[in-house]
């Protein structure tokens, strides 16, 4: 099964400890940060970071871009690259 990656939309996107307006804010991501979507519930999406190290965070779905994002390894530059579909 392929993973679904999206990117954050705003310069300061708040991530919460659960997908809810009542949840506690934990992190702030910048714009265009790729995240893997896990599940969507009532206007919120449960995500984890692209590397899979930080997971089960909640983000308001309006704060995510609608375009899918593809990540691939660039061996010439030794880093991950992002392409919008």
Secondary structure, DSSP 4 states (H G I P E B T S, - for coil): ---EEEEB-SSSEEEESSSSTTSPEEEEE-TT-EEEEEEEETTEEEEEETTSSS-SEEEEGGGB-SS-EEEEEETTTTEEEEEE-
